[in-house]
């Protein structure tokens, strides 16, 4: 009997997912998770390498004599969010939770490894890549810097991310730009603080900071072409003032999203110009720090069409969309696509799911079989038996 036909297999995967959820770990701290992943991969009979890029794990499965190799990737890290869910498997670690479904991603890839190890059906090599620290955009780079593509060469790479709002188990992808770049910025405004009753005696920073927050909204609405997709968001405004003291320092932080490097460069140039001009108008000095944390995720055509075909074969044509809209969120799987062609797809977490990064979010266990079957079918189709 195929492993896929055994109900106990799916029940075990559900239990693994809930255990991962109960024990979330932040980026580059996924020691327990990585240890369990490595042990289970070895139990399936895979060759396993640990400590790739810090806490990353790679399991390698070979069948037949084929020379082609593909990589399948899942992320393992959690977020610093206090969970508000009430299920029995809610986080046991205060201030940490799997609010983005990486517990489910890890489980689905383990399930695909178990299925392919038990039932085969392919000719070549599959590398199962379990990545740390996706949430802050450093894990993929760390694995690549540690020689991932050289030590475990692959011709193509594929990833899957759950998506609240997409019907349960449905797969969606698109050729071309699929997810945005993320840039971070910090603007320091310096003036002279003083007594709240004597604003004329100094150059307080708060009014200038408030003006700057508003002025930054004109970057997208007035400086970026309406044909381009872009977002500029101020997320924090902090000062050194108190109830009866005007601040002399204001700190503004936020991020920007775009799909093309040229748009990112235009956003940065406009942000610096507006910060300098607003500061001058209020008698302040401005200091801008602008960094690029995530690059755009651009799906290659042939692997994306292959992923969609695998999804249709595994799940049925009515469960698959090849016209997914670009998403303004960011994902460091894009770094792997700089090393090899590939595709990053979405898997429906259900229309009733809480949003990603929400304290009440939970990965839908009923999505696990869909993700496992997608990965297994993809490996068999990309590495067909002779």
LOZAMAR-781752 format. One line per field, with one value per residue (C-alpha): residue number from 1; residue in three letters; x, y, z. Coordinates in nm, 3 decimals. Each point is the difference from the previous one (the first is absolute). Layout:
BEGIN
num = NUM ...
residuo = ALA ...
X = X ...
Y = Y ...
Z = Z ...
END
This chain:
BEGIN
num = 1 2 3 4 5 6 7 8 9 10 11 12 13 14 15 16 17 18 19 20 21 22 23 24 25 26 27 28 29 30 31 32 33 34 35 36 37 38 39 40 41 42 43 44 45 46 47 48 49 50 51 52 53 54 55 56 57 58 59 60 61 62 63 64 65 66 67 68 69 70 71 72 73 74 75 76 77 78 79 80 81 82 83 84 85 86 87 88 89 90 91 92 93 94 95 96 97 98 99 100 101 102 103 104 105 106 107 108 109 110 111 112 113 114 115 116 117 118 119 120 121 122 123 124 125 126 127 128 129 130 131 132 133 134 135 136 137 138 139 140 141 142 143 144 145 146 147 148 149 150 151 152 153 154 155 156 157 158 159 160 161 162 163 164 165 166 167 168 169 170 171 172 173 174 175 176 177 178 179 180 181 182 183 184 185 186 187 188 189 190 191 192 193 194 195 196 197 198 199 200 201 202 203 204 205 206 207 208 209 210 211 212 213 214 215 216 217 218 219 220 221 222 223 224 225 226 227 228 229 230 231 232 233 234 235 236 237 238 239 240 241 242 243 244 245 246 247 248 249 250 251 252 253 254 255 256 257 258 259 260 261 262 263 264 265 266 267 268 269 270 271 272 273 274 275 276 277 278 279 280 281 282 283 284 285 286 287 288 289 290 291 292 293 294 295 296 297 298 299 300 301 302 303 304 305 306 307 308 309 310 311 312 313 314 315 316 317 318 319 320 321 322 323 324 325 326 327 328 329 330 331 332 333 334 335 336 337 338 339 340 341 342 343 344 345 346 347 348 349 350 351 352 353 354 355 356 357 358 359 360 361 362 363 364 365 366 367 368 369 370 371 372 373 374 375 376 377 378 379 380 381 382 383 384 385 386
residuo = UNK UNK UNK UNK UNK UNK UNK UNK UNK UNK UNK UNK UNK UNK UNK UNK UNK UNK UNK UNK UNK UNK UNK UNK UNK UNK UNK UNK UNK UNK UNK UNK UNK UNK UNK UNK UNK UNK UNK UNK UNK UNK UNK UNK UNK UNK UNK UNK UNK UNK UNK UNK UNK UNK UNK UNK UNK UNK UNK UNK UNK UNK UNK UNK UNK UNK UNK UNK UNK UNK UNK UNK UNK UNK UNK UNK UNK UNK UNK UNK UNK UNK UNK UNK UNK UNK UNK UNK UNK UNK UNK UNK UNK UNK UNK UNK UNK UNK UNK UNK UNK UNK UNK UNK UNK UNK UNK UNK UNK UNK UNK UNK UNK UNK UNK UNK UNK UNK UNK UNK UNK UNK UNK UNK UNK UNK UNK UNK UNK UNK UNK UNK UNK UNK UNK UNK UNK UNK UNK UNK UNK UNK UNK UNK UNK UNK UNK UNK UNK UNK UNK UNK UNK UNK UNK UNK UNK UNK UNK UNK UNK UNK UNK UNK UNK UNK UNK UNK UNK UNK UNK UNK UNK UNK UNK UNK UNK UNK UNK UNK UNK UNK UNK UNK UNK UNK UNK UNK UNK UNK UNK UNK UNK UNK UNK UNK UNK UNK UNK UNK UNK UNK UNK UNK UNK UNK UNK UNK UNK UNK UNK UNK UNK UNK UNK UNK UNK UNK UNK UNK UNK UNK UNK UNK UNK UNK UNK UNK UNK UNK UNK UNK UNK UNK UNK UNK UNK UNK UNK UNK UNK UNK UNK UNK UNK UNK UNK UNK UNK UNK UNK UNK UNK UNK UNK UNK UNK UNK UNK UNK UNK UNK UNK UNK UNK UNK UNK UNK UNK UNK UNK UNK UNK UNK UNK UNK UNK UNK UNK UNK UNK UNK UNK UNK UNK UNK UNK UNK UNK UNK UNK UNK UNK UNK UNK UNK UNK UNK UNK UNK UNK UNK UNK UNK UNK UNK UNK UNK UNK UNK UNK UNK UNK UNK UNK UNK UNK UNK UNK UNK UNK UNK UNK UNK UNK UNK UNK UNK UNK UNK UNK UNK UNK UNK UNK UNK UNK UNK UNK UNK UNK UNK UNK UNK UNK UNK UNK UNK UNK UNK UNK UNK UNK UNK UNK UNK UNK UNK UNK UNK UNK UNK UNK UNK UNK UNK UNK UNK UNK UNK UNK UNK UNK UNK UNK UNK UNK UNK UNK UNK UNK UNK UNK UNK UNK UNK
X = 0.000 0.124 0.086 -0.242 -0.289 0.068 -0.218 0.258 0.251 -0.219 -0.089 0.370 0.070 -0.279 0.153 0.343 -0.143 -0.169 0.319 0.196 -0.270 0.020 0.377 0.075 0.357 0.126 0.234 0.340 -0.126 -0.192 0.211 -0.282 -0.184 0.314 0.089 -0.341 0.010 0.345 -0.098 -0.314 0.181 0.258 -0.284 -0.133 0.345 0.121 0.353 -0.015 0.220 -0.058 0.118 -0.028 -0.009 -0.029 -0.298 -0.097 -0.044 0.028 -0.123 0.099 -0.189 0.134 -0.173 0.114 0.280 -0.141 0.240 -0.258 -0.073 -0.271 -0.032 -0.318 0.007 -0.186 0.064 0.014 0.008 -0.270 -0.090 0.026 -0.376 -0.200 -0.252 -0.367 -0.129 -0.179 0.075 0.187 0.311 0.037 0.353 0.165 0.252 -0.118 0.047 0.076 -0.239 -0.029 -0.210 0.106 -0.051 0.361 -0.095 -0.229 0.259 0.256 -0.252 -0.108 0.358 0.073 -0.309 0.116 0.342 -0.162 -0.228 0.276 0.238 -0.262 -0.160 0.264 -0.134 0.277 0.347 0.257 0.067 -0.228 0.148 -0.240 0.109 -0.119 0.090 0.044 -0.075 -0.230 -0.195 0.284 0.141 0.334 -0.046 0.019 0.308 0.162 -0.060 0.129 0.307 0.061 0.021 -0.353 -0.002 0.356 -0.031 -0.350 -0.025 -0.350 -0.138 -0.325 -0.147 -0.360 -0.177 -0.353 -0.160 -0.343 -0.242 -0.297 -0.298 0.087 -0.236 0.138 0.249 -0.014 0.332 0.068 0.309 0.104 0.284 0.214 -0.003 -0.191 0.110 0.147 0.337 0.012 0.209 0.028 0.060 0.076 -0.007 0.143 -0.110 0.216 -0.092 0.003 -0.250 -0.133 -0.288 -0.347 -0.101 0.283 0.012 0.155 0.316 0.099 -0.054 -0.214 -0.009 -0.354 -0.188 0.264 -0.022 -0.379 0.035 0.256 -0.226 -0.268 0.244 0.137 -0.346 0.053 0.280 -0.238 -0.291 0.199 0.349 -0.043 -0.178 -0.355 0.104 0.244 -0.085 0.155 -0.072 0.167 -0.107 0.108 -0.030 0.156 0.050 0.197 0.125 0.198 -0.274 -0.226 -0.330 0.135 0.322 0.026 0.222 0.328 0.025 -0.252 0.052 -0.217 0.014 -0.179 0.031 -0.054 -0.112 0.054 0.049 0.282 0.344 -0.062 -0.309 0.187 0.272 -0.260 -0.170 0.331 0.094 -0.340 0.004 0.340 -0.108 -0.325 0.173 0.263 -0.255 -0.244 0.282 0.125 -0.352 -0.019 0.354 0.110 0.278 -0.090 0.196 -0.133 0.094 -0.143 0.060 -0.119 -0.106 -0.182 0.036 -0.305 -0.113 -0.027 -0.125 0.165 -0.233 0.084 0.015 -0.321 -0.189 0.141 -0.115 -0.349 -0.014 0.110 -0.269 -0.265 0.117 0.010 -0.313 -0.214 -0.017 -0.284 0.232 0.271 0.040 0.278 -0.096 0.072 0.033 0.340 0.030 0.158 0.138 0.361 0.167 0.369 -0.062 0.082 0.367 -0.015 -0.144 0.321 0.187 -0.231 -0.329 -0.311 -0.346 -0.160 -0.371 -0.283 -0.208 -0.344 -0.038 -0.374 -0.226 -0.075 0.368 0.133 0.257 0.369 0.190 -0.323 0.008 -0.298 0.139 0.043 0.109 -0.288 0.092 -0.239 0.238 0.285 -0.100 -0.035 0.350 0.156 -0.162 0.100 0.367 0.010 -0.171 0.229 0.312 -0.129 -0.089 0.324 0.209 -0.199 0.077 0.164
Y = 0.000 0.346 0.217 0.258 -0.243 -0.051 0.220 -0.025 0.185 0.308 -0.013 -0.009 0.302 0.192 -0.083 0.112 0.331 0.067 -0.083 0.247 0.257 -0.053 0.049 0.302 0.125 0.332 0.031 -0.168 -0.142 -0.295 -0.261 -0.226 0.026 -0.069 -0.293 -0.160 0.063 -0.160 -0.302 -0.063 0.035 -0.253 -0.226 0.013 -0.107 0.333 0.136 0.297 0.306 0.230 0.348 0.137 0.378 -0.030 -0.223 -0.110 -0.366 -0.170 -0.353 -0.169 -0.286 -0.178 -0.255 -0.160 0.134 0.335 0.293 0.276 0.143 0.222 0.172 0.034 0.260 0.069 0.266 -0.084 0.323 0.167 0.359 0.207 0.026 -0.095 -0.263 0.055 -0.331 -0.240 -0.338 -0.261 0.029 0.378 0.128 -0.109 0.285 0.346 0.261 -0.251 -0.167 -0.154 0.283 -0.056 -0.376 -0.110 -0.289 -0.119 0.061 -0.208 -0.279 -0.013 -0.027 -0.274 -0.181 0.027 -0.135 -0.296 -0.073 0.016 -0.204 -0.272 -0.012 0.144 0.064 0.232 -0.022 0.249 0.200 0.200 0.236 0.090 0.343 0.106 0.366 0.212 0.369 0.077 0.262 0.249 -0.083 -0.148 -0.378 -0.063 0.220 -0.183 -0.341 0.119 0.157 -0.337 -0.164 -0.136 0.019 -0.135 -0.280 -0.105 0.104 0.025 0.085 0.147 0.102 0.016 0.135 0.022 0.247 -0.024 0.280 0.102 0.097 -0.246 -0.300 -0.291 -0.209 0.211 0.088 0.338 0.130 0.235 0.036 0.308 0.244 -0.171 0.166 0.340 0.123 0.143 0.307 0.133 0.361 0.199 0.380 0.191 0.362 0.204 0.338 0.163 -0.116 0.210 0.092 -0.063 0.353 0.162 -0.158 0.319 -0.060 -0.312 -0.196 -0.289 -0.308 -0.137 0.240 -0.047 -0.377 0.006 0.211 -0.241 -0.301 0.170 0.120 -0.351 -0.108 0.203 -0.228 -0.266 0.230 0.270 -0.124 -0.368 -0.084 -0.133 -0.292 -0.116 -0.180 0.162 0.052 0.236 -0.056 0.185 -0.250 0.178 0.355 0.037 0.314 0.089 0.232 -0.041 0.154 0.350 -0.010 0.050 -0.256 0.089 -0.338 -0.191 -0.341 -0.113 -0.359 -0.190 -0.206 0.022 -0.270 -0.018 -0.253 0.160 0.131 0.323 0.072 -0.079 0.248 0.268 -0.051 0.040 0.316 0.160 -0.099 0.162 0.316 0.035 -0.067 0.266 0.256 -0.056 0.016 0.328 0.149 -0.074 0.099 -0.360 -0.227 -0.329 -0.325 -0.278 -0.368 -0.206 -0.375 -0.273 -0.310 -0.214 -0.009 -0.048 -0.359 -0.074 -0.344 -0.153 -0.104 -0.368 -0.102 0.192 -0.173 -0.330 0.075 0.084 -0.322 -0.201 0.169 -0.090 -0.360 -0.026 0.196 0.048 0.286 0.174 0.041 0.191 0.364 0.114 0.368 0.087 0.371 0.134 0.030 0.305 -0.214 -0.120 -0.340 -0.093 -0.304 0.262 -0.044 -0.366 0.108 0.197 -0.333 -0.214 0.028 -0.091 0.084 0.111 -0.080 0.060 -0.270 0.087 0.008 0.055 0.300 0.007 0.009 0.288 0.211 -0.079 0.163 0.022 -0.120 -0.228 -0.156 -0.377 -0.220 -0.214 -0.367 -0.098 0.171 -0.242 -0.280 0.249 0.138 -0.344 -0.132 0.314 -0.033 -0.375 0.032 0.287 -0.205 -0.294 0.215 0.199 -0.316 -0.256 -0.368 -0.107
Z = 0.000 -0.086 0.300 -0.139 0.050 0.372 0.225 0.279 -0.221 -0.026 0.370 0.087 -0.221 0.174 0.338 -0.118 -0.122 0.331 0.188 -0.215 0.068 0.374 -0.004 -0.225 -0.040 -0.134 -0.300 0.041 0.332 -0.151 0.182 0.116 -0.332 -0.205 0.222 -0.046 -0.376 -0.031 0.210 -0.203 -0.332 0.116 0.105 -0.357 -0.126 -0.139 0.013 0.239 0.049 0.296 0.092 -0.353 0.033 0.378 0.078 -0.351 -0.094 -0.340 -0.062 -0.327 -0.164 -0.309 -0.219 -0.325 -0.215 -0.109 0.009 0.051 0.344 0.142 0.338 0.206 0.276 0.325 0.267 0.372 0.203 0.208 0.085 0.317 0.043 0.310 -0.106 0.084 -0.134 0.235 -0.157 0.208 -0.218 0.043 0.060 0.323 -0.029 0.100 -0.271 -0.276 -0.241 -0.344 -0.140 -0.362 -0.033 -0.016 0.228 -0.280 -0.271 0.190 0.054 -0.365 -0.122 0.255 -0.125 -0.361 0.099 0.178 -0.295 -0.261 0.215 0.050 -0.344 -0.236 -0.348 -0.120 -0.155 0.128 0.315 0.226 0.260 0.280 0.126 0.346 0.040 0.314 0.047 -0.292 0.191 0.015 -0.340 0.103 -0.011 -0.374 -0.032 0.292 -0.160 -0.337 0.164 0.167 -0.342 -0.042 -0.381 -0.024 0.257 -0.106 -0.367 -0.146 -0.342 0.134 0.335 0.121 0.306 0.136 0.243 0.157 -0.084 0.215 -0.212 -0.277 0.012 0.198 -0.196 -0.316 -0.166 -0.163 -0.179 -0.278 -0.246 0.061 0.294 0.280 0.325 0.076 0.113 0.351 0.086 0.356 0.096 0.312 0.012 0.295 0.041 0.239 0.144 0.344 0.259 0.284 0.227 -0.143 0.106 -0.203 -0.349 -0.141 0.205 -0.189 -0.321 0.112 -0.226 0.036 -0.228 -0.270 0.043 -0.039 -0.314 -0.137 0.057 -0.209 -0.268 -0.051 -0.119 -0.316 -0.122 -0.132 -0.081 -0.184 -0.089 -0.099 -0.324 0.050 -0.222 0.269 0.323 0.306 0.370 0.251 0.360 0.314 0.284 0.301 0.127 0.324 0.180 0.310 0.127 0.302 0.116 0.062 -0.203 -0.375 -0.174 -0.163 -0.173 -0.209 -0.155 -0.293 -0.125 -0.271 -0.313 -0.373 -0.245 -0.375 -0.279 -0.199 0.108 -0.191 0.208 0.322 -0.100 -0.079 0.337 0.181 -0.191 0.066 0.367 0.050 -0.185 0.196 0.334 -0.067 -0.119 0.287 0.254 -0.144 0.009 0.373 0.091 0.058 -0.119 -0.171 -0.013 -0.225 0.007 -0.286 -0.035 -0.237 0.194 -0.259 -0.378 -0.225 -0.047 -0.373 -0.106 -0.306 -0.280 -0.059 0.370 0.074 -0.281 0.128 0.355 -0.121 -0.201 0.304 0.209 -0.258 -0.006 0.380 0.090 -0.311 -0.250 0.187 0.302 -0.189 -0.109 -0.229 0.009 0.363 0.068 0.113 0.377 0.165 0.285 -0.027 0.019 0.004 -0.221 -0.263 0.091 -0.105 -0.335 -0.057 0.025 -0.217 -0.188 0.194 0.123 0.325 0.027 0.246 0.169 0.132 0.379 -0.028 -0.032 0.374 0.100 0.207 -0.190 0.002 0.290 0.198 0.366 -0.071 -0.317 -0.023 -0.289 -0.127 0.047 -0.280 -0.244 0.083 -0.242 -0.285 0.053 0.041 -0.318 -0.192 0.096 -0.067 -0.338 -0.095 0.078 -0.203 -0.298 -0.001 0.049 -0.202 -0.011 -0.325
END
